[in-house]
């Protein structure tokens, strides 16, 4: 009798697991709060380039900005700066971006086909009022690597050229004691807790 009971426990556990799994799969998931197309100011959607103000530099490829009093965390399209954990290059990339654009500075932003990333950040090309193209400048100065994610490829040719120039001149992360691991590989390794490449 006890033998039969013991053999049923795994079956009951499996059935319980299947019921919970089915319930999870069939229940609509709640999306995290996010901006939607209708929450993005119409001038961003309908015009080519619009004015904004820098509020904060978050890291080498992310800023917080204001567009007509709407606050957005924004990711620079086409580039991937070293992560803050990639010492010293994460901090160096952030400081370089802070030298290029300052809090409260008026800048010009432009979006592409996809306006939001999976983290609900506005995806932007960033320009100074004098025409300096910040995304391109971060590549050209050697503080970011090229990261092309279709369909946002409007300036990809300029970005490819800028990175090639930085590599040829051994600028920033391409120089001696430069970046040892691409940011995307570093993030992947951190996600799975690996230790290769340290």
Secondary structure, 3 states (H helix, E strand, C coil): CHHHHHHHHHHHHHHHHHHHHHHHHHCCCCCCCCCCHHHCCHHHHHCCEEEEEEEEEEECCEEEEEECCEEEEEEECCEECCCCCCCCHHHHHHHHHHHHCCCCCEEEEECCCCCECCCCCEEEEEEECCCCEHHHHHHHCCCCEECCECCECCCHHHHHHHHHHHHHCCCHHHCCCCCCCCHHHHHHHHHHCCCCCC
